[in-house]
Amino acid sequence: MKTQTIVVLWILFLPLFAIESIQAENSLRERIYIQTDKQVYLAGEQLWLKLYLTDAQGNPQSLSKIGYVELIDENMPQTRQKIAIENGTGSGMLMLPSQLATGYYRLIAYTRYMQNEGETVYFQKYIGVVNTLRTDRRIRTDTSLYVQPVSSGSNNLSVSSSNDIYATRMQGEIRIDGLPNNVHSLAVSVAGEEFIPLPDEEPTLPAWKQTLSSSAKKDFQPYLLPEYEWIIISGQLVDAQTGEPTHDKPGMILGVSDDALRVSGGEVHDNGQVSFHTGQITGRHKLGIAFFPGNDHTYNVKLQSPFAAHTLESPPRFALNPAWEERLIQRSVGVQVMYTYLLDSLYLQSNIPLPHIRWKPDYSYILDEYNRFDRLNTMFIEFIPYLGFHTVSGKRLLSVRTAEYTLSGNSLMLLDGVPVNDAEFFYNLNTRVLKRVDVYRGRFFIAGHIFDGVGSFVSFDNNCPGLQSGDFLQLEEYEGTQPVFRFYAPAYTEDIMVDEKRRIPDYRHTLLWEPEVQTNGQSSLVIPFSTSDLTGDYRITVEGLTRDGQPLRGVARFRVGASLSIDTMLSEQVMAEINPAINTTFMQSEFIGTDTIITELALPDSVPVFRLDASTTMSDTTTVMTASRQVSATTTPTTAASANNEVLARVRIAPGERLTLIAEKYYGLKVFWVYIYVYNKATIGSNPNLVPAGMELLVPAKEMYDIDASNPDSVEKATALERSITGGIER
C-alpha cells in the first residue's frame, strides 16, 4: 500500500518573508467600511450589514479574513459578531437585543490588524434604536422634531424602480444603470424611509473614502498579525497548578468539535503568548487543546478575547416626536407578528464550514450499518481492523495500524474533532453515542509532532459526549464567525396569490437586502423585489466599490399604498383588530413613557394573536412572546400545553439544539428522542436531522410511550425504533 505524508502547517498562505516585510516597513494598513440596510431600528430587529475591506487609500484589500463588528453604547458592547471576509468583503447580521434601551449607539468595525493602529482608524457610525416595549422617562419628547430629507449624496449610478407607487404585496423591479465593467462588489437595500433623525449625516461610501486621506498614518508596531487565513486564537500559557504564566513551550494541538477533521498546531512565543492559526470555525463549538509536554507537567491556556477595548464616549441624547407614535406602533406590531409566524424563515443559514484538513478518510465506518458492541475493542476486532488497543510499559494506547499492519503507539485520536490523548477514555466509551469512525492512514506532521495516522470518532450530537477537561486536555466553548444568513424576501407571483401563504402576515420594513450582487461586467442590471403589508415611503440604496477603489452609489425612492387584494385584506384584518386594543392599553400617559405594557388582548377567535409579558418597572430586561388567546399576565408559555395530559412541555428549538438534547433533558436519555420525533412528525417532516432553529415542538408525556430511563426494556424499545427511523434516512 502506498504511504502518504500529509503536512499541516501553522502558516499556510502568507509567506514568512511577507510577515517580516510588514514588520520592517510598516507599510500595510487596512481600513473598513460598513453598509447597513437602514439607520434606525426597533429593539429586537435584525441589522443587516456588509463589510468592505480596503487599504489606507480605499482600494480593495483581501488580506484579513475576519472583521469584528460591535454595537456599543458608551463603551460596552450590546451585541457583536465575527464576520468572515472573502475577497475583501463580508456580510452578516446583528440581532438587536429586545431589551436595548431607546437611544443612539455606535456601530464599530475593525480587523485584528487594525488594532495595531488604535481606535482612531476603526469605522464608526451612529445607529438609532427605539424600544417601544420598555419605559424610560429619561427619553425626551419634542413636538418640534422633524427629519430633514436625506441627501442623495455623491451619486454616480442611475437607480430607478419600475413604479413610483406600489400596492402592498406587489412585485417590482429595481433598475441600475451606469455600472462600470470593473465592479469589485455591489450591494442593494430597500427599506422604509427613516423618520427619526440621526446625530450625524448619514455616512456613505464616497464620503467615507474622502476621510481616508486625513486618517491617522503614524508608525506602529504590528504586534498583532493580520488574520490572513482565518481566526487566530490567542492566549497566555499558564501553569495549571499555580495559575501563573510560564515560558515553557509544550506541544499543543487545538481541535474543533465537528464531524469534520480540523486541527491546528499551537505556537508558543517567548513571552508565553500562544497562537493557534485555525481553519474555518463557523458558529458555536467546543474547542479542545491537547498538550504533549513529554512529562507530567500540566498547563492551561487562558484564551483572550479578539475584540478590542473601547474608550468611553457618551452618545447624543435621544428625543422622540409624539407624531411618530402611530408609525412606531405599526412597526412594533409588525416585528412581533413576523417573529410569531416566520421565525424559522428569518434565520436560514446558507453556508457549510469547510474542514481544515480537506482529505477524505481512507476508511469510514457508519456504525449503524454494523452490529453494535458495548466496547470499542470488540468493534475493532470485528470490523474496524485499522484501529486497535495495545499496551506499552503497562499503559494502554490506541493506534492506527501502519502499512506494515503494526500499532506504533503514536497516533492522534479525535472525538468530534477534539484531540484526546487518553486511550482509557475511548476504551470505556459507550459505543451507542457514536455515529461514525474515520481512519486516516499515513504520517501527519502537526505542531512539531509526527503522528502515524489519525482516528476520528464522530458522535451523533457532535458535542464530545463524556469528554471533560483533564491534566492534558482543556475544553472551552468558542464562538467562531457568524454563519451566513439568508435574508427573508418572499415573491408574490400569481401562483402564490392563490396559495395558503397569502394568509401569512408580511410586515417587513426592509424589503430587500442583497449584499453581493453579481454584475458580470454588465452596465445595467434589473433586480426583482416585492413589497410587504407596510405602507409608506421606501428608499433604494445601491453602494459598491470598483477594483481600482472608486466608490459607487445610487439612490431612488418609491411609495407603497393600500391594496384591496385579498392578501392585504386578511393582514389588515389582523392589524385592524389588534390596533384598537393596543391603542387603548399602550402609551396611555406619554409617548414611550407608560407604566403599563400590553398584558392582555381580548381578541376574536378569527384573529391570530401574540402576547407580550412584561412587568411595569423600568428594570425590565426580557420580553416573552407567546401565541395565546384571552390570556392573563400570569400565563406562562407552557400553561396551555401543560393542561393537556399528553404533553410534558412545549419547546422552541434553539440554534445548535437537537432532539437528542431535548430528550436527555426531559427523559434522562438521548435515545428517547424518537418519541419526540414521532409525536411531532407532522411538523418536522420525514427527516429528524432537519429540525430548524425556531421550530416549536411538543414534548410528549412519558406515559404516552412508557418512557423509563431505568427500564432496560424501555431503552431497548426506543433503540429499536431509532434503528427503524434512521435506517430509512438518506445519508
N, C-alpha and C positions, 0 to 999 in steps of 0.2 A: 504494500500500500504506500502511496506517495505521501510523504510527510511535508506539511506546510508550516511555515513560521509566520505568525501574524504579530506585528509590532504595533502597540497602541502608544502613541507619543503624547507627551504633555502638551506640546505646541504643534498644531497640525498645519496651519495655513499661513502664519506670519513668520517669515524667516527671522532668525536671531539677529542678523545684521540690520534688519529694519527696526527692531526694538532699540538696538544700540544707536541707530541714527536718530530716532525720536528723542532719546535721552540726551544725545550730544548736541544736536542742532536746535532742539526746542522749537521745531518748525510746524509740527502738526497741531492744528486746532480744529475743534468741532463746534458747530452751532446747531440748534434745533428749533423748529417751528411747529406749533400745534394748530391745526384746523379743527374746529368743533362744528357740530350740526347746528348749534344756535348758541346764544349767550346767556339766556335766562331759563332756569329750570324750576320745577317743583321738587321738593324733597321726596325721594322715592323714585324719581325718574332715572332713565338711562342717559348718560352723557356720552355721545359717540365722538371719537376723536381720531385724528390721523397725524402722524409724525413725519416731518421732512428733516432729514439729516444732511447738513452741508458743511463745507469748510468755512473759514472766517470770512470769505468773500461771498458766500451764498451759493457756491457751486455744489452740486450734488456730491455727497461723500458716502462711502459704503463701508467704512472700516468697522465701526462699532455695530454690534448685532443686538444690543439691548438698550431700550430707552426707559427711563424712570419718570413716571408721571404721578403727581401728588396734588390733591386739593387741600389747601391749608387755610385755617382761619387766621390766627395771629402768628403762631409759629408751630402749631401742632397739626399734623396731617389728619384729615377726617376720612379720607379714603385714598388709596394709592395702588398702583399696579406696575408690574414689569411688562413692557411691551416688546415683542420680538420685532426686530428691524431686518428687512431683507432688501438688498439693492437700494439702500438709503431711505426706505420708507417703512412705516409700520402703522397698523391700525388697531384700535381696541375700544373698550367701553368702560366707563366708571359707573358703578351702581351707587347713586347718591343715597346715603342712609336716610331712612324715613324720619329719624329724629333730628336731622340737621335743622338748626335754628334759621329763621329768616335773616338774610344778610348777604354781604359780598364776601367772596372767597377768592384766594389766589390759586390759579391753576398753573403749576410749575412743571417744567420738563427739563431733563438733562441726561447726559450719559455718564458712565463711570469716569471716563477720561476727562470730561469737562469739570469734574470735581477738583482736578488739579488747579484750575484757574480760580475757582471760588464762585460764590453765588451771583456775582455781578454779571456773569455770562449766561446764566440759565435763562430759558424762555419763561416769561411770566405774563399772565393777563388775568383780569378780573372776570369772575363768573357770578351772576346773581342767582340766589336760591330763595324761594318763597315756600314756607311751610304753612299750609292752610289748616293743618290739624294740630297745631301747637300754639298755645297762647304765649305771648311775650310782650308785656306792656312797655318794654324799653323801646320798641319799634315806634318811630314817629309816624304820624299820618299827616299828610299835607294835601289839601284840596287844590293847591296851585301847581302841583307836579304834573308835568306832561312830558312827552318824549319827542325830541326833535327827530324829523325823518332821517334815517340812516343814509349817510352819503355813500354813493356807489364807489367812491374811491378811484384809484387809477385802473380803470378797466381797459383791457386790450383784447377782450373776447366779446363777440356778439352773442348774447344769450336771449332766447325768447321761448315762450310757451305756445302751444297750439291754440289756446284760447286765452282771452283776458278774464273771462268769468266761467267758472265750472259749477256744475251741480255736485252735490255730495255723492260719493261712491262713483265717480266718473273717471274713465281712463283719459289720460292726457299724454302729451309728448313735450320734451324739452329739446330744443334745437340749439346746438353750439356751433358757431361759425368763426372762422379766423384762426383755427388751430395751426401752429407751425408743424413742420414734419419731424421735429426733434423733441417731442414731448417726453420728458422723463417720467412724470407722474401727474395724474389729474384726479380730482375728487369733486363730487357733486352732492349738495344737500338741498332739500326742500323742506322748509319749516315755517311755522307761523311767525308772522312779524312780531318783533319784540314791542311790548307796550310799557315795559318797565325800564327806566333809564339806567345806564351804567356810568360809573365814576370816570371812566376814561373813554376816549374814542375807540370804537371797535378796531382791534388790531387786524390788519390784512397782510397777506404775504408780500405785496410790493412795499408797504410801509415798513414792515419788519426788516426787509433787506436793506432799506436805506439806513437803518440804525446800526447795521453791522460795521460800517466804516468808523463809527465812534466807540465801538465796544472795546473793552479792555484788551490790550495786547502785551501786557507786561510779561517778562520772563517768568517761568515757573519750573519747578522740579517735577517731572512726571513720575511721581512715586506710585500712581495708580495707572496700570497699563490699560489700554482700550480692550474691551471685550470683543475681540475680533472673531472669535469662534462662537461662543455662547456665554452663558453666565460664568463669571469667575467667583467661586465661593471662597471666601476668605475667613480666617480665624486666627486665634492665638493658641499655640500649643502649650498645654499646662500639664503639670504632674498630677495624675489622678488622685494621689494620696494627699498631697499638700494643697492643691489648687493653685500653686504658684507657677508663673511662666518658666519654661525650660528652653534651653538651647540645644537639647538633644535633637537628633534627626532620624527618628524611626521611619521605617517604610509604612506607607499608608495607601489604602485603596478606598475610593468612595464609590458606592453603588446607589442606584435609584430604584425604588420599589416600582416595578412594572413587569409586564410579561416579555419585554424586550431586554436584550443584553446591553447595558450601558454602564461602563465603569471608567473611572478616571484616577490617575495617579496623583498623589499629593506632593507638592514641592515645599520643602521646609527651608525658609530663608535664615540668614544668620541671626536676625533679631527674634527668631521664634515664630514669625508670622508664617501661616500655612496658606497655600493657594491651590485650589482644585480647578483646572481648566476643563469644564464639563462639556458634554454634548447637550443636545436639546432636552430641556426639562420644562415641560408644559403642564400647568395645573399643580394640584397638591399631591405630594408624595412623601414617603418616608425616605430619608437618607440614612445610609449605613456606612460608617467609617470603620474599616477593619485595620488593625495595627499589626505589623510584622516586625517587632523590635529585635527578635533574636535572643531575648532574655525575658525575665519575669517582670520587668518594669512595665507599669501601666500608664497610659496617657489619656487625655481628653483634648478636644478642640473646641474652644469657645467661639462659636460662629458669630460673625459680625454682620450687622445689617448693611446691605449695599446702598441703602438710601442715605441721602445727605442730611446733615443738621441744618436748620434754618434760623435766621435771625428774627427777632421779634419785630413785627410790623402790624400796626393797627389799621385794618381796612376802613374806608369811609363808612359812616353810619348809613343805615338803610332807611328809606322813607317810602311810605305807601300812599297812594291816592285812592280814596274810597270809590272813585269812579271805576277802578279796575276790578271791583268785587265780583261782578257777575261773570266776567271772563275767567277769573281765577277759580271761581267755584266750578264753572263748566270744565276747566282743565283738570281740577282736582278730582271731580267725579269720574271724568274720563280715564284718568290714570288708574283709579281703583277698579273700574269696570274692566279695563284691559288686563290687569293682573288677575282678576277673578275668572275671566273667560279664556285668556290666551297665555297663561303663564308658561306653558310648555313651548309655545311658539316664540316667546321673547328671549329664550336662552338656548337657541340651537347652535351647536358648535360645528365647525366645518373643517377642522384640521386634525391630523393624527400625528402624534410625536414619532420622530424617526429614531431608531436605535443608534447609540454611539458606535457600537460595533455592528456593521450592517451585513455581516456574512451570515448565511444560513447555517444552522447547526448541521453537523454531519449525520446525526441521528436524532429523531424527535419521536417521543412516545406519548400518545394520548392515553392516559391511564384508564379511562372508561372503556377502552377497547380491549382491556385485558381483565383477567380475574384479579381482583384486589386482594392483597395480603396485608396483614396488620403491620408488618415490618418491611422497611426498605430492603434490608439484607436479603429477604426471601424474594422480593421482586427483582433484585439484581440477578440473583441466581437463575430465576425462571425466564425472564425475558428482557433484561437490560444488561447484557453481558459486558458492556464497555465501561461500567462503573462497578466499584467493589470496595468493601471494607477490608482492612488488613491491620495488623498490629506490628508496630516497630518500637522496640525498647519498652514494652508494656503500655504504649499509648495507641489508642485506636485512631486510625486515619481513614479518610475517604478519598479515593483517587480515580482518575480516568486511566483506562488501560492504554498503554503506548502501542506503537506499531508492532512491537515485539510481544504484545499481549501481557505485559507485566504492569504491576502497580508501583509507580515511582514514589508515591507519598508526597508529591509536590504539585498537587492540582489545586485550582481555585474553584471553590464551591459557592454558589449563589442561591439565595432564596428570594424569589421575586425581585431579582436584580441586586439584592444586598449581599455583600460578601460575608461569609460565615466561615471562620477557620476553626470550628468546633465540630469534629466528627460525631461526638456523643449526641449533639443536638439532632443531627439527621438520623442517627441510629434509633432514637426514641421518638421520632416524629410520626404522628398519626398519618398514615398514607391517604386517608379519606379527605384530607384538606387539599391534596394535590390534584391539579388538573393535567399537568404535562411535565415531562422531564426531557430536557435537551442536552445533548452531548456534543461538545466541540473538541475534536482531537487535533493534536499538533502542539506547537510551542507558542506561548504568549509571553511577550515582554511588557510588563506593566509596573510602573513606579519602581524601576530598578530591580524587579524580581522576575525570574523566569519561571513560568508555570507550564507543567506538562498537561495541558488540556484544561477545559473548563466544564463543570457540570452545573446546569441551570435548572432549578426546581421552581415551577410556577404553580401558585395556588389558585383556587377559584376566585378569591377576593383580591388577589394582588396586594395583600396587606401584611405580608410577613407573619402568618399566624404562629403564635407561640414564641416568637423571637423577642428577646429582651436585651437591653444593654448589659454588657459584662466587662470582664477585665480587658478583653482585646476587641471589643465591639462597642461602638457608640451609635445609638439610634436618635434621629432628630426628625421632627415634622418640618417640611420645607415647602414653600410656595414658589413655584417657578414662574415662567412667563404666562400671561393670560392666554387661554385658548382663544381662537378666533371665533367670534360670534357672528352669526348671520343676522342682518337687520330684517325685521319682520315687515313685509310690504306686500299685502295681498293684491291680486289683479282682479278687477271687476269686469270680466268679459261676459258675453251673453250667456255662456253655459253656466257661469257662476250665479247669474241673476236668478236662475230657476232652481238653484241648489239650496240645500238647507243652510249653507254657510251664510246666506244673506241675512239670517236671523241673528248672527253673532255681532254684537256691537263693535264698532271700529272708531276709537277716539284717538287716533294717532295725531299728535301735534307736529311731530316730524314725519313727513310723508315719505321721504326718500333719503337714504344715506348710502352713497356708493363711494367708498374710499379709494378704489383703484379702478378707474375707467380706462379700458384699453382703447387707444386711439389708432394704433397700427398705421401711423403716418398720414391719416386722413385729415383734411382741413375742416370737415364738417361731421357732426355726429347727431344722431337722434336717440334720445333715451326715454323710454316709457315710464310712467308713474301713474298712481291712482290717488284720488282724493279720499278723505275719510268722512266721518259724520260731523266733524268740527267745521263750522263755517267761519269766515273771516278772511283776513289778508295774509298772503303767504309770500315768501321770498325764495327765489332760486339763487344759490351761490355756487359758483364754479371757481375753484382755485387749483393751481398746479405750478409746475416748475419744468423748464426745458433742461436738456442735458448740458447746456452751457450756462445754466444758472439764471435764466431770465424768468421772472415771475409771471404767471398768467392769472387773470381774474376777470370774471364777468358776473353781473347781477341782473335779475329780472323779477318782476312781481306779477301776481295774479290774485284773483279773489274767488273764494268758494261761497256760493249762495245756497239757499234752501233748495231741496229737491222734493218732488212729490212721488218719488219712486217708492214701491212697497218696502224696499230695504230700509230707506231712511224713515219711513213712517213707523216701522217697527221699532227702530232705535229711538226715534223721537218720542214714541210712546213711553219707553223706559225713562228717558230724561224728563218728560213732562210730568210723570207721576212721582219721580224721585225728587225733582227740584222743589216743589212746594213744601215737601217735608223738610228738606234741607233749609230752605229759606226761613222756616218758622222755628228751627232749633239751632241754627248756626249763625254766628256773628250777631247775637242779639243786641249787644251794647255798643260795640265799635268794631271796625274792620280789623280782622285778625286780633281780636282782643276780648273774646268772651271767656267766661268761666266754665262754660259747658260746651262740650263737643258732642256730635251726634252719638247717642247711645241706643236709640230705638227709632225705627222707621216702621210705621204700620201701613203696609202697602198691600194692594190686592194680590191674590194668588197668581194672576196672569203676568206679574212683573218679576223678573229675576232680581234678587236683592243681595246687597253686601252689607255688612255691619262693621262699624269701627268701634273697637273698645278702647277707651282712653279715659283716664281719671282727669280730674279737673284742676290738678296742680300744675305749676309751671315746670316741675321737675320731671315731667313725663319724658321717657326716652324710647318707649315702644308703642306701636300701634298694631293691634291684631285685627286682621281682616278675615271674616268667615262668612260663608254662604249661609243665610238663615232667613227666617221669616217670623215677624212678630216676636222678636227676641228681646230680652231684658239685658241690662248692663252687666248682670252677673253670669250670663250664659257663657260656658266655655266651648272651645271648638269641638270637643268630643261629646258634648251632652246629648245631642241628637243621636249620635251613633251608639252611645252607651245605653240608651233606652232600649235598644234592640238587643235581645239576648244572644243573637248570633254574632254580634260584633264586639270585639275586645277594645279596639281603638281605631281611630282614623288618623292616617299619617300622610304627610306630603313629602315626596322623595326629594332629599337634598342632593346637591351636586356631589358625585362620587359615592352616593349611598346605593346599596344593593339589597335585594330581597333577603339574602342570607344574613345581613347585619340586623335587619328588622326582626327576622325570625329568632336570632340569638337574643335580642333584647326582650322579646315578649314570651318566647317559649323556652329559652335556655340552650337550644342547639340550632346550629345553622341549617341542618338538614331539613328542618321543618319549613323551610322557605316554600316548599312545593305546595303547601296548603294555602299560603297567601296568594300564590300564583293561580291556583285552581279557582279560588274564590273570586279573584279579580280578572280572570282570563278575558272576559268581555271587554275590559278596559285596556289591559296590557296588549292583547293580541297573541299571536302564535309563538312568539319568541320571548321567553322570560329574561333573556340577556338585554333586551332593548326596552328598558324602562327609563324614560327621560326624566331629568330633574324637573320638579314642579308637579308631576302627576300625583293625584290624590288616590290613595288606596285604603281599603278597609282590612283590618287585621281580624280574621275570624276568631271566635272564642275557641278555647282549647276543646271544649266539649263537642264542637261540631265534627271534629275528626279524631277524637280520642288521643289528643296530643299529650304525651307524658315523657319528658326527657329522662326520667329514671326507669322507664319501662323498656327493656330491650326489644320487645315485640313491636312497640310503637315506633321505635327508632328504625327497626328493620323494615317496617311497612313504609315509612317515609323514604327510606333509602331505595326500596324497590320502585316506588313511584318516581323518585328522582331519575333512576335509570330509564324508566319508560318515557319521561318527558324529554330529557336531554338526548336520548337516543334518536329522536326524530328531528333534531335541530341541525340544520346545515352548518357545518363548521367552516 
